[in-house]
Amino acid sequence: MLQQSNDVEILRFLYADARAPGGDWAQSLPLLATMTRARAVTLLIETRGTLQRVALGPKAPLPPQPRLEALRHSRVYAQDEFEAQTGMLRVIRVDPIAGLRGWLCLWHPFTDFRAVDTVLLGRIAPYLEQALEIWLDAGAERARQARAEALAHNLGAGWLWLDPTGRVVEASETARNALLRGTALRLTVNGRIEGRNPVAGRDFRRALDLALAGAEGPHLVTLDETAHAELAIEPGLAAPAPGIEPSLRAVVRWAPDVAGRDLAALARALGLNRSEARLTALICDGNSLAEAAAVLGWTLETARSCSKKIYAQTGTRGQPDLLRSVLNGACVASLAAPS
């Protein structure tokens, strides 16, 4: 059992590093190097055949990977147990779960490690196993959150929680950006939503009061008149998560800007050529054929002729049907802005 204060600090840093998004174990490895006087500390993590190396200090001459894989679980190894090993070494292998393995390696070019250093590695082994499991779960959760946020961004949707005064407690990146660029409402530096004009401010305050009173909703407020963007506040205060004060839940929706997406991907998805994809995007953004023709520098007759080819290719019966097919399908959700 870990008892010394430095040992407990190692634990605390291991678990904090496991949850950190950087994946560089920036707190635990330096502390371990200080405690053991190691010149280099290396953490090798293998997940489903993929090996990651996190190192502090110079690149240590470690044993080849096949030799490391042959080590026994939770036993501490020294340099004299490896052939042609350069420098002083201590290595321990842990196997938390199926498909996840780790090796913690201490190295010094000249000075051998002490008996207490070997004991320390053995003591932290079970906690390193737990930290690696936390690291794996945290990485998977971040990947899921990033994917969900990307899809919501592509659809112009975002969420936020408001306190009773209209201050934003938490918000997705999409929702925050929508508030920052809204023409009717704006997000202040202290996190409050305010109207950019008296009418918008009154409408927001009214919707907020109705939601607080629990009136049947949702209660809609225009966020941007030209972009068809709205803020919808759901009725009733509720605690969205443990430790967070009861808040009003709200959603923002910004009409997707199809013309600003990857048109080559749109063309491939719908079986169109580049020009047809450009016209499709303009139609889906609410332009008439005449307006789209003006943007493209076409005659109205050229736009009509192109639109007929689009309808035939996509199996739609006109502009409204094309708009429904594209915006309600999965295509727009998968189209990112071009890099």
Buried (B, 14 or more C-beta within 10 A) or exposed (E): EBEEEEBEBBBEBBBBBBBBEEBEBBBBBBBBBEBBEBBBBBBBBBBEEEEEEBBBBEEBEBBEEEBBEEBEEBEBBBBEBBEEBEBBBBBBBBBBEEEBBBBBBBBBEEEEBEEEBBEBBBBBBEBBBBBBBBBBEBBEEEEEEEEEBBBBBBBBBBBBBBBBEBBBBBBBEBBBBBBEEBBBBBBEEEBBBEBEEEEBBEBBBEBBBBBBEEEEBBBEBBBBEEBEBBBBBBBEBEEBEEEEEEBBBBBBBBBBBBBEBBBEBBBEBBEBEEBBBBBBBBBBBEBEBEBBBBBBEBEEEBBEEBBEBBBEBBEBEEBEEBBEBBBEEEBBBBBEEEE
